[in-house]
């Protein structure tokens, strides 16, 4: 063998084989949270720009479709509670499935609206032992301290989420 080459055998070789498989696998990242800003688009653009082996999934972000799916598919309700109940259950089939399949769950909390769904998704992901990244501004740090304590990383900008995912997936640190 030439200088600088090391023959890997046994456990070491197996470790590096598994490491390479992890890097080469297609990762699933679920994007939960507020629907009123461009944070999903910014993460999508960053993932695509870096060519990362990542599939991004999300809940239905068309607010009207999300609200009306239950009654549109299963029939009208006379009371708002039952309309919301039907819609929530139909949406839960998608949300729960995608969170269960995710390698990483990103949960975005915006400043303008209370995202109860996002908080529920974070709790569900935590109960499943999923790796969570929360995304929110510093003004929400105190209010989200319990959610953040379940997260493995807390980001303030979508670009930080992209860099986190890049590092986790590839093991490379892009020093900007």
N, C-alpha and C positions, 0 to 999 in steps of 0.2 A: 504494500500500500504506500501511496505517496504521502509526503509530509502534509499534515493538516487533515488527513482523512482518518476517521475512527470507524472501526467495524462495530456495528451495533448488533448485539445478540440478545437473545432471551427477553427479559422483561423490558429492557430499554427499547429494543426494536418494536415490541408490542405497544409500548407507550407512544412512540412516534407514529406508528401506523394509526392508532386510535386518534391521536391529535390531528393527523392529516384528514381522516374521515370526518372529524368534527368540523374542521374548517371548510371542507368541500361539501358538506351537507347543505340542503336548502333549508333555511331557517324561516319559521313562521312568526310574524310579529303582528299582534292585534292592536289596533289603534282605537282606544276607547275615549270618550269624552266629548267636550263641547263641539258644536257644529257651526258656530258663528264666525270662525276665523279661518285663515288659510294654513293652519299648522299641519294638517295632513298632507297638503300639497307640497309644503316645504320639506317634510320628511321624505315623501315619495321622490321628489326631485333629487335630494341628496343621496338616497339609496341608489337611484338609477345612475346618477352622475358617477358614483364610485363603482358601479358594476357589481354590487354586493349580491350574493346568492340568498336573497330575502324575498319572501312573499308577504306583502302587507294585506291585512284584512281589517274589516271595520263593521260596525253596525250599519243599519240603513240610516243614511244621513239626510234623507229627504223627510223633513219634519212632518209634513202632511201625510205622506205615505206611511210613516211609522205610526202616527196617531190613528189613521183610518184603516189599517190593514185588517184588523180583527172584524170590524163590521162590514167592510167591503167583501171579505171572503166568506165569513160565517153568518152574516145577517145583522140587520140593524138592532139597536138597543134603544130603549126609551129613556134610560138613565145614563148620565155621563160616567158614573162609576163603572157600570158594566161595559160600556164602550171602551174605557181605558183598560179595564181588566182583560178584555179579549185581546186588545192590541198588545198589551204588555206580555201576555203569554205567547202570542204568535212571535213577537220579536225575540223573546227569550230563547226560542228554539234556535235561532241563528246565533245570538250572542253567546249563549252557553256553549254551543258546539265549537264556535271559533275560538273562544277562550280556552276550552279544554284542549284544542289542537295546537295552541300557540306555544312557542318556545319562550317568548318574551311578550309581556303585556305592557303597553305604554298607556298611561291614564292622564289625560289632559283636563285640567281644571282652569276655566277662564274666569275673568274678573266680573263679568256682567250678569251671569246667571248662576243659579244654584244647580249644580250637576249631580242630582241624586243618583241618576243612572250610573254615572262614572264612579261615584263612591261605592255603589253596590258592586259594580264590575271589579273594582279594586279588592273589595272584601272577598268576592267569589274567587278571584285569581289567587289571593293569598291563601284561602282555605284549600285550594288545589295544589299549593306549593309552587306556583308559577313565579318566574322572575319578573319583577315589576319595576318599571321606571315611571316615576311621576313627573309631570310637566306642569309647572305653574309659576306665576310671578312671586316675588318675595312677600308681597302683601298678604298672601294666603298661607304662609309658612305656619303661623300659629294655629289657624283654623284646621289645617290638614296634618297636624303633627302625628296623629295616630296612623293616618294613611301613609304618610312619609316613612314612618318607622317600619312599615311592612315592605317598603321599596328597597331595592338594592342600589338605586341611584335616584337622585332628585335633580332634575334639570329645569332651567328657566327658559331655554330657547329650543325650538325644534332642531336647530343645527347641532346643539349639544347631544340631542338624542341620536342623530345620525352618527356622530363621532363615537358615542358609546356603543352603538350597534356595530359599527365598523371594527372597533377594537375587540369586542366580544367575539365576533364572527371570524375575524382574520388573525387576531393577536398582534396586529400592527398598530402602532401609535403614530398617527399623523400629527406631527408637531407643526402647528400653524404659526 
